[in-house]
Structures are given as structure tokens and as C-alpha cells.
Amino acid sequence: MILVLLNKIVFCFKGAVPTLTNSYVLLLFFWSVNVLIIELHKAELTFIS
């Protein structure tokens, strides 16, 4: 579900800003995924404690 949402966001970036290269979009995508994973780990830690 989250991945589908991220894919839509990346697709919107591609459509809105055609000048962006695919590599930049990929970097943005992976950065977003990393941020999400970090936030999920924080939430898990606070939930456990």
C-alpha cells in the first residue's frame, strides 16, 4: 500500500517536472523509502517501550 503511494508520488514528479532525470527521481524515491523505514522503526521502538 505504502509502496503504491510512493510510486504514484514518483510518477507525479515525473509528469510534473519532465526535466528531472530518472536517476534523480530514483534518488528521491529511495530517500523517501529510507525516511519511512526510519520513522517506522522509531514508532516501533516507542510502541514497545
C-alpha positions, 0 to 999 in steps of 0.5 A, a space after each residue: 500500500 505504502 509502496 503504491 503511494 510512493 510510486 504514484 508520488 514518483 510518477 507525479 514528479 515525473 509528469 510534473 517536472 519532465 526535466 528531472 532525470 530518472 536517476 534523480 527521481 530514483 534518488 528521491 524515491 529511495 530517500 523517501 523509502 529510507 525516511 519511512 523505514 526510519 520513522 517506522 522503526 522509531 514508532 516501533 521502538 516507542 510502541 514497545 517501550 
